[in-house]
Amino acid sequence: MKIFLRHLVLCALPVLFAAGAGYYFTKIQGSCGAMVGALFSGKCAGRQREYQARFQVAGAGFGILLAATPRRTRDTF
């Protein structure tokens, strides 16, 4: 059971990091209308979604690297 939970946590890391990065991006980024004004907010929305997707991919990549990093166990000493 311990091994199953460990694998479950390791598999969930990329998803959790991607969701966390997307949430962080929406917290630090204001609305498009507030940033560039009402005139250019239509063009800004697509760019904002693109940057949020990049944040999520970077977060998932970090989660994958963290999950793929070998761990030391007691028998490797």
Rosetta blueprint (number, residue, H / E / L):
1 M L
2 K H
3 I H
4 F H
5 L H
6 R H
7 H H
8 L H
9 V H
10 L H
11 C H
12 A H
13 L H
14 P H
15 V H
16 L H
17 F H
18 A H
19 A H
20 G H
21 A H
22 G H
23 Y H
24 Y H
25 F H
26 T H
27 K H
28 I H
29 Q L
30 G L
31 S L
32 C H
33 G H
34 A H
35 M H
36 V H
37 G L
38 A L
39 L L
40 F L
41 S H
42 G H
43 K H
44 C H
45 A H
46 G H
47 R H
48 Q H
49 R H
50 E H
51 Y H
52 Q H
53 A H
54 R H
55 F H
56 Q H
57 V H
58 A H
59 G H
60 A H
61 G H
62 F H
63 G H
64 I H
65 L H
66 L H
67 A H
68 A H
69 T L
70 P L
71 R L
72 R L
73 T L
74 R H
75 D H
76 T H
77 F L
